[in-house]
Amino acid sequence: MKESPVTLEKLVYNGRSGSDGIAPFNRMNVETAIRIVFSGLFIGLLFGGYFLFKNFEKLFGRDPAFPSDTPGARSLNKVQVIVIWLHLLAITGGFALWLH
């Protein structure tokens, strides 16, 4: 008896593959992987932001070994770090929610 040809419906059924047990490479798997990766990065950045704000003075405070350090220079460094953190948070959050 001759086997019927492999069709897409036969190969993919609710995200499962046919007889070999390996999921086929399809758009649903890629979207799920992107969501997982960017969601993890987003959560990691949230914890990183918590660490930054908790240790703000320790990280961006006055350094006695650097006498020419001014409050303006310290403020600029703080603003640069905050802006980069916010942009990374927006990008990872956007990619994590983009595919919903």
C-alpha positions as CSV (number, residue, x, y, z in Angstrom):
1,M,0.0,0.0,0.0
2,K,1.3,3.4,-0.9
3,E,1.6,6.1,1.7
4,S,-0.2,9.4,1.1
5,P,2.0,12.4,0.5
6,V,3.1,14.6,3.4
7,T,0.9,17.7,3.7
8,L,1.2,20.7,5.8
9,E,-1.9,19.7,7.8
10,K,-0.3,16.3,8.5
11,L,3.1,17.8,9.4
12,V,1.8,20.5,11.7
13,Y,-1.0,19.9,14.1
14,N,-1.4,22.3,17.0
15,G,2.3,23.1,17.0
16,R,3.3,19.4,16.9
17,S,5.1,17.7,14.1
18,G,4.2,14.5,12.3
19,S,5.8,11.2,13.2
20,D,9.4,12.2,14.1
21,G,8.6,14.2,17.2
22,I,10.5,17.3,16.1
23,A,8.5,20.6,15.7
24,P,8.9,22.1,12.3
25,F,10.5,25.5,11.8
26,N,7.5,27.8,11.5
27,R,6.6,31.4,12.3
28,M,4.8,30.4,15.6
29,N,8.0,28.9,17.0
30,V,10.1,32.0,16.1
31,E,7.6,34.4,17.6
32,T,7.5,32.4,20.8
33,A,11.3,32.4,21.0
34,I,11.5,36.1,20.4
35,R,8.8,36.8,23.1
36,I,10.6,34.6,25.6
37,V,14.1,36.2,25.0
38,F,12.9,39.8,25.1
39,S,10.6,39.2,28.1
40,G,13.6,37.8,30.0
41,L,15.7,40.8,28.9
42,F,12.9,43.1,30.0
43,I,12.7,41.5,33.5
44,G,16.5,41.6,33.8
45,L,16.5,45.3,32.9
46,L,13.9,46.0,35.5
47,F,16.1,44.3,38.2
48,G,19.1,46.2,36.8
49,G,17.2,49.5,37.1
50,Y,16.2,48.6,40.7
51,F,19.9,48.0,41.5
52,L,20.9,51.3,39.8
53,F,18.4,53.3,41.8
54,K,19.2,51.5,45.1
55,N,22.9,52.1,44.7
56,F,22.7,55.5,42.9
57,E,24.9,57.5,45.3
58,K,27.5,54.7,45.6
59,L,27.8,54.5,41.8
60,F,27.4,58.1,40.9
61,G,28.5,60.0,44.0
62,R,31.5,62.1,44.6
63,D,34.9,60.4,44.0
64,P,37.6,61.8,46.3
65,A,40.3,60.4,44.0
66,F,39.0,62.6,41.2
67,P,39.3,66.2,42.5
68,S,38.1,67.9,39.3
69,D,34.8,66.1,39.5
70,T,32.0,68.7,39.5
71,P,28.3,68.3,40.3
72,G,27.4,69.1,36.7
73,A,29.6,66.3,35.4
74,R,28.1,63.8,37.9
75,S,24.6,64.9,36.8
76,L,25.4,64.4,33.2
77,N,26.7,60.9,33.9
78,K,23.5,60.1,35.8
79,V,21.3,61.4,33.0
80,Q,23.2,59.4,30.3
81,V,22.8,56.2,32.3
82,I,19.1,56.8,32.9
83,V,18.4,57.7,29.3
84,I,20.2,54.6,28.0
85,W,18.4,52.4,30.6
86,L,15.0,53.8,29.6
87,H,15.6,53.3,25.9
88,L,16.7,49.7,26.5
89,L,13.6,49.1,28.6
90,A,11.4,50.5,25.9
91,I,13.0,48.5,23.2
92,T,12.9,45.2,25.0
93,G,9.4,45.8,26.3
94,G,8.3,46.8,22.8
95,F,9.7,43.6,21.3
96,A,8.2,41.5,24.1
97,L,4.8,42.9,23.6
98,W,5.0,43.5,19.8
99,L,4.0,39.9,18.8
100,H,0.9,39.6,21.1
